[in-house]
Amino acid sequence: MQAEYLVGREAELDLATEILTQEGAGAVLLIADPGIGKTAMAAELASRLSGEMVVMHVHGSPALSAVPFGVLAPYLLDLPVDQATSPVAILREFWSQFEKRRGSEGNRLLLVVDDAHDLDEGSTQILAELVTAGWARLVATSRPRPGLPPALLQLWYDGLAERLELHPLEQETVTELAEKMLGGTVMASTADVLHTVSEGNPLLLRSLVEDAKADGNLVRRNGVWFLTRALTGSGEGLAEVVRNKVLRTSEAEREAMFVVALSEPVPAAVLDSLVGRETVRSLMDNRLVLSTNGIGSPLKMWHPMYGEALRQIVSPARSLQIRQRMVHHLAAEPATAEGLLRMVSWALDCGADVEDEQLLQAAFLAAKLLQNQLAMAAAAKVRSEVLRPRARVVMAMVSYNDGDYRAAVRLLEEDSGFLDADPSGPLGAGLLWAAARSALGDSSADIAADARAAAEGLAARHSADPAKVAEISRHADALELAALAHSGLYAELREGLEKFEAGMAADEPDFVMNQLFLLAMTCELLMVEGQAVQALDKGRDALVLLDEHKDDLLYFSDFIVVRYALAALEAGEWPAAESALDRYAASSAMGLIIFGGDIQTLQGLSLLRQGRLEQAAAVLTPAVEALKVRDPQRLRRLGVAVAFYAAARTGDKDLARRLAGEVDTAAAGGAYIEALAELFVLAAKEHLDRGTGLEKLRELPESSALHRLPGVLLQNVVLRAELGDLPAMEVIRDTASPMGGSWANGWESLAVAQLGGAGDGFVNAGNLLAAAGMPGPAAVAFDKAANAFDAEGKRPEARQAAVLRDASEANLGSALVHDPHTETDRSVPLTRREQDIVALAVSGLTDRQIAEKLMVSVRTVEGHLYRSYAKLGIRRREDLGAAVRS
């Protein structure tokens, strides 16, 4: 990895520099797995110290590991042949080369040794002696296995060296590295995918980024980089890395790697019998193959992307040959999902036969894990007329997630399959069909009518089976209820759900599916009616039931999770919403690619309700671009609306005006989502151009029954209050009082305090808001408390309220909060890291505490604070709080 891309190693670099420049002996031993960045860090250290030291490089090599002093040969060209085995002569000649390089400057020697695990014993002794004698400083890199040579390890035992283990990069650092490579903002969900797939390995990350960019998968729109499909191992950059690894292994080791890559996980005993235990041990020592669960457990490639790249290298004929050798060693029914998918994928790649039942099982599982290519390929191969309907549902699910809604509808409507095709749950297929029809722009009324017509036709064909006819009719009933919710007809939905529940029987074939549907729709209904806590309970019950039957269901997870997340946001349960959204990525990084825009839209809404304005803007702006490519939850218009609002609130007028032009062209979702979007658009217009949105916000409840429902009305009046509309506070108090939930309770307390005007009331409201995880409104409440106390002549109370305000603002991180009645707003030109450190400093942490929390050196913290003082126009730490507030 190039040194200019070295990130996330500040603490290690500072420590290593300190060791190498101290008096007396000093050595740094860098230990890390391949690709983690030890060579890049050694190069950075050499660059830092090149002005005060003479740098001499030594490179370990497997080819020279058995040749005494072989790696020192470049520095021994003048050594007589008869002295080539004399350590003393070699040491003298090496030192002579150093003296020539430093000339008359008198600089010290810095030895940089790469791949020290491949050094011969003689060279190691020479290098160790140079350090022990204090003649040289040393930086040596090594893998954990086989590890450092004994002579270098002895330096550590003797206290002459510091052993630094480099670990994979954290997600924040992966984001920083990716943005540095791409020269722009990387969408948060895309950075999460890159972190997950690369496992924080910088070398793999660089290869994946360059390959994805080259094949058009990693695209940039309006300054934002994001992925459009899954990362693969077929890129030239990753292939080159893997080829270099393969070329450095023996023929037996290459054979073993091909076997593992094609059939992983492979029983250890099977691989031992095929290639020999010593070969397997060598691969494990060189971190090419790993055991899945300790000694003796099945083996897999060291990194999943290595396995994928190797599979690209192996020809189909060679792959089939290896499969024929392995088929008798592998179970006909793999014990794990991973094993099943690998076996079926392998068979499809090389043209081997697979039973229909196993094909469908793999297709269903691949669709749930969002391995769309495998799901589609396996489902398309199913030949059985009995299983084909279920295979079509799988293909429809893949088509829907890929944004091909017309194909999804066509597959599901074949033989009225959306009502009857899926043996594990026709209702799931029906909901998917309705979602695809809606995405194509069809009205809820037309969807419900077509569902009823299809049900009648299907019932006529099953007229001899009354139970089947009743089952089909209930499926159509469910789709009609879903259409009511989509149209915002919640009074009719309540009546319909009561009838639906009354007609349910525990012994009916689709009881679980009907129960899940009932819970999800009740969750949505209660949320809109202002009973967010009860809605959250229903959503939680649905998730529990879903997890009990997750192996049998498609689409239900997407249907339930979005409603649960929205209910959590209505209740002010921010961690619950985040936990629900995390489910998209729990089983597959592809979830973050397909649902990334939808996820970040809901995360942005959460941040806005917490008052974290700039954080929300940073999340929402990329989400808008991703939603243009994929929007399975139909949240695009809401995403554009809240992004528009965040841009307007934070003063980014150019972005706000661009987003204002995109709102009307964004695809519509359900009525509740559209109602929220309309509120944020009107509020954004008012922030952008005074007098263009506030009056319309006031009029909405009078013109629409949906906008009078508490779950919509509260958002309306909160936005009005944030615009400085004081009469909205009375409506907030009256609307929020019976609702329950942290978000409603917090705003109710602020409204009561505003109407009362006393400092104590504002402090109580601020404490409640802060405890509810709403630092933005809390800071406003404490600021009002400070002003009220000041007006009352209560100076100590005013100072205490100001301290609480500063603490809330520090908790906001990079967000800026101000009283909605004020006209001014100033953005602080700090970097992301400077913002983090300033926020922690304002909260009262010392430099050392900040360093420990962020895992950086104290010197790094001091440097960031010094630069922040200059940018903020202050001279001391005590002025930080006031500078950030202003």
N, C-alpha and C positions, 0 to 999 in steps of 0.2 A: 504494500500500500504506500502511496506517495506521501512524503512527510507533510505536504501542504494540506492533506486531508486528515491530519492527526487531530482528533478532538477527544474531549472527555478524559484526558490524562494529565490535567494540570497539577493535581496533587502529587502524582507519581513523578512527574517531570521536575517539580520544585524540590522534592525530597532527593531525587537522584542527583540533581545539580548541586545541592548542598553537600552531599556525600563526596562527590567527585572534586569539589573545590576546597574541602576542609584540609587542615594540616594533617600530616601523617598519611598512612596508607588509606586507600579508598577504592572500593570496587562495588559495582551494582550488577546483580544477577537478575535478569528479566526472564520470568518463567511464564509461559502461556501456550495454549493450544495453537495449532496452525491457523494463520489468518487473523489472529486477535490484534496484531499490531506491534509486536515486540521489535521487529526489524525497523518499523517506522519510528518507534520511540527511540531506539538506539541512534538512528540517523538524526533525529531532532536533537538529541543530546550532543552528538558530534558537531552539529551545526552551531549549537549554542556556545560550545566551548572551543571552537576552532580558532577564535581570536587569541586565546591564551594558552592553548595546548597544541602540540603536534599530534594529529590524528593518524593512526596506522590501523588499517583494516585487516582482519583475518577471517576467512570464510571456511567453516566446517563443511565437509563433503563426505557422503557415504563412500564414494569411490576412493578417497584418500584416508579413510579412517584406519586402514590397516597398514598405511605407509608411514614409518617413523618420520616425524617432522615434515610431512608432505605439505601441510597447509602453510608452512612458513617458507616454502620454496621461493616465492616472489622476492623475499628479502635476503636470500642466501645465494644469489647468483655469483657473487665473488668468492664464495667459500671453496677452498680446495677440496677435491673429491675425497682425498684420504682423511679429511676431517668431518665428513658429512654425517658421521654417527657420533661425534663427540658433543655432548650437551654443553660443555664449557665453550668450545669453539663456536658452536651455533649461537649461544647466548652473546658471545663477544661480537660476532658478525651482525647479529640482529641489532645490537646496541649501536654498532658503527653506522648502520643504515639510518637509525634514528638521529644520530649526531649530525649526519649530512643534511637531514631534512630540517632540523631546527636551526642550523647555522649558528649565528652569533646572538640570536634572540634570547637564548636561555630558557625557552619554554619547556614545560613538562610534557611527558608522553601520555597520550590517551589511547589505549588499545580498545578497539571495537571489534568484538568477536561475535559473528553471526553463526547460528546453528552449532553452538558449543557442544551439544550432545553427540556430534559427529567428529569431534577432534580425536586424534590419536593421543596415546598416553604421553609420548615424549613432548609433543607440542604443548600439551596441557601443563606439564611440569615447568617448562620454560616460562609460560605466561604467568603461572602462579608465583614463581620465584621473583619475577619482575615486580609483582604487586607486593609480595611479602617484604622485599628489600626496600620498598618505598620509592622505587625507580619509575614506576608507572601507575597510572590509574586505569581501571578496566571496566568496560561495559560488555557483558556477555549475555547472549540470548540462548534460550534452550526450551525444548518441549518438556512437559512434566514426565513423559515416558519416551525414551529410556532415562531421561533426566541428565543432570549435570555430571561431568566426569568427577571422580573422587578428589582430584587435586584442587579443582575450583570450589567444590562443595566444602573442602577443608577451610577455605578462606572464610566462609560463613561461620563454620564452627568456631574459628579462632577470633571472630569479631572483626575481621578485616573487610567484610563485605556485607551488604544489605541485600536480602533476597526479596524481590518485589514480584508478586503474582499479579498478572494482568487478567482481568475477567472480561467477559463479553460486555458490550456497551448496553447501558440502560436505554429505555425507549426515548427519553428526552435527548440523549446524546446521539442516538440513531437519527432522530429528526434533524438535529443540528448538522450532522455529517451529510445527510441526504440533501439538505438545503444548500450546503456549501458546494456540493458537487453539481447541483442543478442550477444554482444561482437564482433561486426563487423560493417562494412559500410552498411547502408540501402539505397537503391536506392531512389532518390528524389521523383519520382512519387509514389513509395510505401509509403514513409513517408507522402506524401500528402493524400493518401487514408486513412492511419491510423489516420491522423489528422481529416479528414472529417468525417469518420465513428464514431470515438470515440468522436468527437466534443471537443477534448482537455481534456477529462476526464481521469485522470491517471489510475483510477481503471479499467475503461472499456478498456482502451488502453492495460493495462497489460493482462487482460483476453483475449482480441482479439489476441494479439501477441502470447501468450502461446497456445491458441487453434489453431491458424493458423499454428504454428510450429508443433504442435502435429499431425495434420491431413495431413501434407505434402503440405499445400498450400503455406506456407512461406518457401522458399528454399534458400539455400546458394550455390553460384557458384563462384569460383575464388575470394572468400572473400566478395562477395556482396550478401546481402539479398534482395529478391523481391518476390512479390505475383504472383501466377500463375492463380488465379481465385478469384471470389468475396468472401469477408468475409461473414460468416454466423453466425447465432445465435445458432447453434447446438452444439457448443463446450462445454465441461464439465466445463471449467473455468467460462465462462459467465453464464452457467446454474446454477452453484453453487451460483454465486452472486445473480442471480434473485430468486433462491429458498430461499435464506436467506431473501430476501425482502418479498417474498410472505408469508413465515412462520410467519413473524412478523405482519401480518395483520389479520383482522377478516374475517370470512367466507363470509360476505356480500362484503367486500372489494376485496377479491379474485375473487368472482363471477364477480364483476364490471370490474376488470382488465382483466379477460378472455374475456369478452364481448368487451371491448375497443381494446384489442390486435387483436382479430379476425376480427372486423368489422370497425376499425378506418378509417377515422374520424367518430365518433358517435355524432349525435345531442345531445346537452346537455339535452334538455327536455326529450328525449327518455331514456337516462341513468338515469335521475332523477326518471322517472316513474317506471323503472325496479328495481332499488336498493335503491332509496331514496336519497334526496338531502344531508343529513348529511354524508352519506357514500361517496358520490362524493366529498364533501368538505374536508373530511378527507384525501382522496387520493391526492387531489390537495395540501393540506397543507404539506403532506409528500413527495411531489415532485415525485409522482408516475404517475400522470395523469396531462396533461396540456391542456388548451384551445388553439385552433389553431389561434384564432384571437381576443382575448379579452373575456370579460365576456359574457356568453351566446352563444359563438360560439362553433362549434363542438369540441369534445375532442379526444385526442390521447395519446398514452403512452409518458411518460416523455422523453424517448430516443428511437429512432427507433430499436436499438438492443435489448432493453428490450422487445419490442413488438414481435420481431422475436423469441427471446428465449422463451417467454411465449407460442407462437404458437407451438413450438416444444414440450412443456410440455403437452399441451391439447391433449387427445386422439381423433382419428377421430370420434368415436361415440359421445363423449362429444361435439366436434366441430359441428357436424351435429345437435345435440339437441339445441345448442345455436343458430345456424343459423335458425332453424325452429321457434324459439321464436322471432328472430329479423327480419325475412324476411318481415313482414307486416309493420315494422317501417322504413325500409330503401327504398330509391328511386329505382325504377326499372332501371333508367338511372342515375348513380352517377354524381354529378355536377363537380367533379374534376377528373383529370387523376389518381391521387393517389387513390381516391375512387373506380374508375373502376378497376384498377389493383388489389386492395385488394379484391373486391367482386368476381372477376373472379378467382383469386388465391384461395380464400377460397372455392369457389364452386368446383374447381378441386381437392382440398385437401380432401374434404369430400364426393366427388362423386355426387354432385348435378348437375342438368342439367343447361346448359347455351345456349342461342340462338347462332346460327352460326355467325350472324352479330356482336354480342357482343364479341364472342370469337376472331374473326378476328380483331376487333378494338383493343382489349386488346393485341393480339399478335403483331400487328403492332406497337403499342405504346411501349410495352415492348422491342421490338427489337431496337427501337430508343433510349430507355433509357438503353440499353445494359443489361437488365434483361433477360439474354439468356435462363435460365431454364424455366421461365414462358412463354417467347415468343414461345419456341419450343413446350411446353406442350399445350398451347392454340391453336396454329396453327395446331397441329396434330389432335386435336379434331374436326376441321371444317369438316362437312359432305357434305355440298352443293357442287354440281359439278360446279356451277357457281363461287363460292368463293374459291374452292380448288386451282386454279392456283395462286391466290394472296397469299394464305397461304403457297404455296410452295416457293414463293419468300422470304417470311419472314423466313422460315426454312433455305433457302439457305444463307440468310444474316447472320444468327446465325452460320451456319456451317463455313462460310468464316471467320468470326471473331474468331472462335475457332480454325482456322487453318486446318479444314477438307475441303480442296479445292475440292477433288474428289466428296464428297457428295454434295457440292454446285453446281458443274457442273452437276451432275446427276439430281438434283432437277430442275435446270433451263432448261435443255435440254429436259425434258419430254414434248412431243408434241410441240417442238420448243418454249417452254415457254419464253425463254430469249428475244424473239422478240415480243411476243404477249400476255404474261400472265398477266402482271400487269396493271389493268385498269387505275391506276393513272400515269403510265409512263413506258411503255415497255423499253424505252431507259435506264432507271435506272437499270432494270434487265439485259439488254444487257451489260452494262458497268461492272456490277458485274460479269457476266459470263466471259467476256474477262479477267478481273483481275484474276479470279480463274484459267482460262486456262493458263494464263501467269505464275501464281504461280506454276503450275504443270510442267512448263518447256516447254510448247508449244511455237512455234515461232509465231511472229506477222503475218507472211505471212499465216501460217496455220489457225490461228484464224480468219483472215479476209476472207479467202477462205471458211471456214466452215460457217461463218456468211452469206456470199452471197449465198451459197448453201441452207442453211436453209430458207433464205428469198425467194428464188425462189420456193422452195417446198411449203412454206406457201402461197405465192402469187397465186400459181396454185389452191389451195383450195378455195381462195377468188376471183377467176377470175371474178365473176359476180359483184364485188364491186370495181370499179376502185379507189375510194378514199382510201379504205383499202389497196389495192395493193401498191399505192403510199406511204402510211404511212409506210408499212413494208419495202419498198425499202429504205426509208430515214433512218430507223433504221439501216439497214445494211451499208448504206453510213457512218453513224456516227461511227460505229465500225471500218470500214476501215480507217477512219481519225484518230481514236485513235491508231490504229496499226501503222500508219505512224509516229506519235509522239513517240510511244514506240520504234520504230526502228531508231529514230533520223533523219528521212527524212523530215526536216522542210521546205525545198523549195517546195516539193510536198504538204506538209500540208497547206502551205499558199494558194496555188492554190485551193486545195480542200475545204478549209474553205470559200473562196470567193464564190465558187459555192454553197456550202451548205447554206450560208446566202441568196444568191440570190433566192434560191428555197423555202425559208420559207414564210409562210403566217400566219397572226395573227389569222385567224379563224380556223386553223387546230387544231385537238384535242390535239396534243402533243406540242403545240407552246412553253409553259413554259419550258418543258423538253429540247426541242431543243435549246431554247435561253440560258438556263443554260449551256448546253454542249458547245455551240458556245463561250460563254464568258470564260468558263474554258480553252478551248483549245487555244483561242486567248491569254489569259493570259500567258499560257506556251510558245506559239510561240514568243510573244513580249519579254518575259524574256530572252529567249535563243538568240534572235537577238540583245540584248543589250538595249532594250527600257523598262527598269525596271519600271520607273514611270508610263508609259502608261499601262504596264502589271498589275501593282498594281491597277490602276483604273478599269480595266476590272474585276479583281478578286473581288474588292470591290462591283462592280455592281452585280456580281454573288451572293455574300453573301447576299446582300440586297434582291434580288429576291428570293433566297433560303429561307430566313426568312419569306417572305410573303407566302410561300407555304410549310413550313416545315412539316405541319401535313399530307401532302399527299405524301411525297417522302422518299424513302429509298436510301441509298448508295451515293446519290448526295453530301451530306455534306462531306463525306470522300474524294470524287473525287475532290471537289472544294477547300477544306481547305488546303490540302497539296500544291496545286499549288499557292494559294494565299500566303501561308507562305514562299515558296521558292522565289516568286517574291518580297516579303517584304525584305527578306535577301539580294537579289540582289540589291534592291534599298537602302539598309542601313537603313531601317525603322524597327529598332529592336523592339520597342513597338508594332508595328502593327503585326509583326510575333508572338510575345508572346501572343497578344490578340487572334489571330487566333487559336493558339495551346490551349489556355484556353477553347475553345469551346468543346474540347473533354471531359473535366471534368465538364462542366457547368451543365449538367443535371444528371450525374451519376458518382459516384466514379469509377465504373467499366471501364469508359473510360480511366482512368489512368493505369489500369491493362492491358487492351487490347492494347492500343496505347502508353503505357509508353515508350517503347524502341524507337519508331518512334519520339515521342515528344522530348525526350532527345537528340536524334541524331540531330534534327534541332536546338534545344537550344544550343547544343555543337558547331554546325557550326556557329551560331550567335556569341557565345562567342569568338570563334577563330577569326572571322572577326573583332571583337572589340579589339583583342589583349589580352584577358583575358585567358592566356594559362592554368594556373593551375586550374582555375574554369572550363574551358572546359574539362580538363582531368578528373576532379572529376565527371562531368556529363556524359561524354561519356563512361568511363570504365564500369559503371553499365549498361548503355544502351546496350552495346554489349551482355551482358549476357541475358538481357530481350528479345532481338531480336531473340535469339536462340529458344525461346519458342513461341513468337507471333510477326509477322511482317506484319500486314495487308496492310501497305503502301509500302512494298517492298523496305525498306531503309537499309536493313541489311549490304550490302556491303559498302554503304556510311558510315554507323555507324562505322564499323570496320576500314575503311580507315581513317576517321577523328580522331578516338581514337588512332590509330597507330601513326598518325602525332602528336597529342597532347603529347603522351608519349615520342616520339622521341625528340620533342622540349623542353620538361621539364626535359630531362635527365634520364627518367626511362627506362633504356635500357632493363631490363629483361621483363618488360611489353611490350615494343615495339617489341621485338623479338617474344614474344608469339603471339601478334596480327598480326605480319607479316605472321605468319604461318596460320592464320585464314582467311586472305583476300580472297585467291583463292577458299576456300570452301564455302564462304558466298553466299547465293542466290542472283541472279542478279535482278536488277530493270530495269527501262526504260533507254534509251540511254543517256539522260541528266544526270541522277543520276550516271550511270556507268562512264560517262566522268569525273564528279567531283571526284568520288572515285579514278579513275586512277591517277588524278593529285595529290591528297593527298598522295597516296601510293608512288608515285615516289619521292615527296618532303620528305616524312618520311624516305625513304631509303637513300636519300642523307644526311639527318641530322644524321642518324644512322651510315652509312658507306660512307664516302665521296667518290664521283666518281661513285656512282651506280644509280643516278636518275636524276641529273641536265641535263645532255646531252639529255636524253630521253624527258625531259620536253621541251627542246628547239626544238626537232624534231617533236613533236606531231602536231603542226599546219600545218606542211608541209605534213603530212601523212593522215590527216583526215579533211573532210569538216566540221564536227561537231566541231572539236577543233579550227577551224578558226572563228567560230561565236563569237561575242563579249562577250556574256554571259558566255562562257566557257573560251575564251582566256584571259579575264581579271584575272580570278582566277589563271590561269597558270602563267602569268607574275608576279602577286603579290607574289605567292609562290617562284618564282625564285628570286625576289628582296629580299625577306626575307632570302634567302640562300646566299645573297651577290653578286648576278649576276647583276652588274651595267648596262650592256647593256639593261637589262629588263626595266629599267626606261624609256628609249625612247619609248618602245612599250607600256608601261602603259600610258604615256602621249598621244600617238596617239590613243590608243584604248579607253581610258576613256573619252577623250575630248567630243565626240558627245553623250555619253551615258546618262548622267544625273543620279540623285540619289546620296545620301550622300556617299555611299561606293565608287562609282566610282569617284566622285568629290574630296573626301578626298585623294585618292591615286594619282589622277592627280596632285593635289597641291603639294604633297610630291615629285612626280617625277620631276615636274618643278623646285622645290627648289633644288633638288639633282643635276639636270643638270646645274643650275645656280650657286650653291655653296655659295650664300650669306646668312649671318645670318638672315637678315630681311625676306628673302624668307622662310626659315625654320620656323621662328616664325609665319608667316602668315599660313603656312601649318599646324603647330601645333594647332593654334587656330581653324582652320576649322575642323581638325580631332577631336579635343576635343568637339567642338559644335555638331559634328555628332555622338557623343557617341562612339568614337574609342580611348579610352585612351592609348592603347598599342602603335599604330603607332604615336599618339600625343606625347607620352613620347620620342619616338625615334627622332621625328622631333625637339623637344625642346632641346634634348641632342646634336643633330647636330648643332642647333643654338648656344648653349653655346660654343661648340668647335670652330665654325666659328668665333663668336665674339671674343673669346679668341685669335685666330690666327690674327684677325684684330686689336688687342690691345684695344678693346672696353670692358673694365672690367665691368662697371656698367650693360651694356646690357647682358654680359655673366652671371653675377650673377642673373639678372632678368629671363633669360632663364632657368637657373638652378632651380629657384623657381617654374617656370611653369612646368618643368620636374618633380620635386618632387610632385607637386599637381596632375599631371596626374598619376604618379605611385601610389600615395595614393588612387586614384580613382579606381585603379585596384584591391584593396583588397588584396587577397592572390596571385594574379598573379605576375610573374616575367617577366620583359621586359628588353631586352638588344639589343644593336646594332647588326644587323645580321652579321656584319663583324667580331665581336669578337668571340673568341673561348671559353671563360670561362663562367661558369654559376654555381652559388652556391645557393642551396635551403636553406631557413631559417627555422630552426626546431621549429616553433611556432605552438601552438594549433590554432584551428579555431577562438576561442574567442580572443586569443592574437593577431592574425593577424588582426582581425577587429579593435581592440583597437589601435594597432600600426598604422594602416592606418589612422584612425581618428586623432591620435596625430600628425602624419606627415602632415596632411592637415591643422593643426593649431588650432584644437579645444582644449579647456581646459579640465582638468579632469572632472569638473562638467558638461560641455556641452556634453562630451562623455557619462557620466553617465545618463544624461537625454535622450540622443538619444537612448541608448541601454537599458534604464529602469533598471539600476543596481545602486548600491550604489557607491559613490565616493571612498570609501575604496576598493571596488572590482576593480575599474579601476586602482587605485594606485598599488594594489597587482599584477595585470596582467602586468602592465608596469615594475614594479620592476623585475619580473621574466623574462620579455622579454629583459631587459637590460643585464641580466646575460647570456642569451642564445646568444645574438647578440655580446657579448664581448664589451659592451660600458658601460659608467657610467652616462650618462646624456641624457636628452630628445633631446637636440640640435643635437646629433649624430645619431638620429634614421634614418633620411632620407638617409644619406650616408651609414649606415649599411644595410638598406633594398636594396638600389641600388647595393651594392657590392655582 
